Structures are given as C-alpha cells and as structure tokens.
Amino acid sequence: MTTDAELRGALLLELGRLRRAVPELTGCLVASTDGLLIVDEAETVVAEGIAALAAACLGVSQRIADSAGQDDFQEVLISSMGGHVAMYMAGHGAVLVLLAAADANVGRLHHEARRSISVVSHVVATAALTFAQAIPEPARW
C-alpha cells in the first residue's frame, strides 16, 4: 500500500520538475476539487486560500462551459499586470494551480502543465484508491 508521504513526495517531485522547466513560475500547488490544499511549492502566497479560490473558479468555469454547450472543461488562465494564474483540471479530483511572473512564456507554461496533469491525476487517483482500500467494509446484519 502506498503511504500518504510517498504520494505527497511524488507530487512534490513533479512540482519541482515543473518549476525547473518553467523558471518564471513563482509558485505551484495541487488542490482537491473541493478546495483543500494537497501539496504546494508557493512561498509568497497563502496556498490554502489559493486552493479554495481555484476550486471555486474552476467550478464556475465548468458551469459556463456547460452552459455554452462545451464539454470536458480543462483549464483557466487569468492574466494580470502582475503575472498569470493558470488552473488545470487534473483528473476528476484535483486541480493544478500555477503562479507565474508577467514575463512568463504562456505557451511553455501550458505545454509543461499539460505534461504534469497526467502525473498529478495518476498520483491523486492512486491516493483515492489507497484511501478506498483502507476503509473497512460496512457491517452486514
């Protein structure tokens, strides 16, 4: 059985790879779609707040996409004078959030993030399976 520390370690390794591939990243994190922080590499922000807001933003974005007749929502990019916030669905249970400087190459950011999504979604799915296996069967009367 995979431990929680091993799963978090795998996510941190991927976030580290991502930060090396995109040096303009100022932070990155993985959150649940419920807005709970799973793991982060973001020193300058309150990661728990970003996690909650990212989940809310993706939920609204999913509803907009559905209302517009678009299926399979994937990502949101927010650009401001200070930089970029990119949020990506990573499977059904997680969100990958990247914070980048204003001069970041957004194409490179998307390319590397899309590579990371498969790793993050696999790790989160493994964690969910591990958790499900640890829950005892309900008593049958």
FENJO-V217007 format. One record per backbone hydrogen bond with DSSP energy under -1.0 kcal/mol. NH is the residue of the N-H (numbers start at 1). CO is the residue of the C=O. E is the energy in kcal/mol with one decimal. If there is no record, write none. Layout:
[[NH;CO;E] [NH;CO;E]]
This chain:
[[7;3;-2.0] [8;4;-2.6] [9;5;-2.3] [10;6;-2.1] [11;7;-1.9] [12;8;-2.6] [13;9;-2.3] [14;10;-1.8] [15;11;-2.5] [16;12;-2.4] [17;13;-2.2] [18;14;-2.4] [19;15;-2.3] [20;16;-1.9] [21;17;-2.1] [22;18;-2.0] [25;22;-2.1] [26;99;-3.0] [27;99;-1.4] [28;41;-1.0] [29;97;-2.3] [30;39;-2.8] [31;95;-2.3] [32;36;-2.8] [33;93;-1.3] [35;32;-2.1] [38;30;-2.7] [39;30;-1.7] [41;28;-3.2] [47;45;-1.2] [50;46;-2.0] [51;47;-2.6] [52;48;-2.0] [53;49;-2.5] [54;50;-2.9] [55;51;-2.0] [56;52;-1.9] [57;53;-2.8] [58;54;-2.7] [59;55;-2.0] [60;56;-2.3] [61;57;-2.7] [62;58;-2.5] [63;59;-1.8] [64;60;-2.3] [65;61;-2.6] [66;62;-2.6] [67;63;-2.6] [68;64;-1.9] [69;66;-1.6] [70;65;-3.1] [76;87;-2.5] [78;85;-3.0] [80;83;-3.0] [84;100;-2.5] [85;78;-2.6] [86;98;-2.7] [87;76;-3.0] [88;96;-2.5] [89;74;-2.8] [90;94;-2.9] [95;31;-2.7] [96;88;-2.8] [97;29;-2.9] [98;86;-3.0] [99;27;-3.0] [100;84;-2.6] [101;24;-2.3] [104;101;-1.8] [106;104;-1.0] [109;105;-2.4] [110;106;-2.7] [111;107;-2.4] [112;108;-2.7] [113;109;-2.4] [114;110;-2.5] [115;111;-1.2] [116;112;-1.9] [117;113;-1.9] [120;116;-2.9] [121;117;-3.0] [122;118;-1.8] [123;119;-2.5] [124;120;-2.7] [125;121;-2.2] [126;122;-2.3] [127;123;-2.4] [128;124;-2.3] [129;125;-2.3] [130;126;-2.7] [131;127;-2.5] [132;128;-2.5] [133;129;-2.2] [134;130;-1.2]]
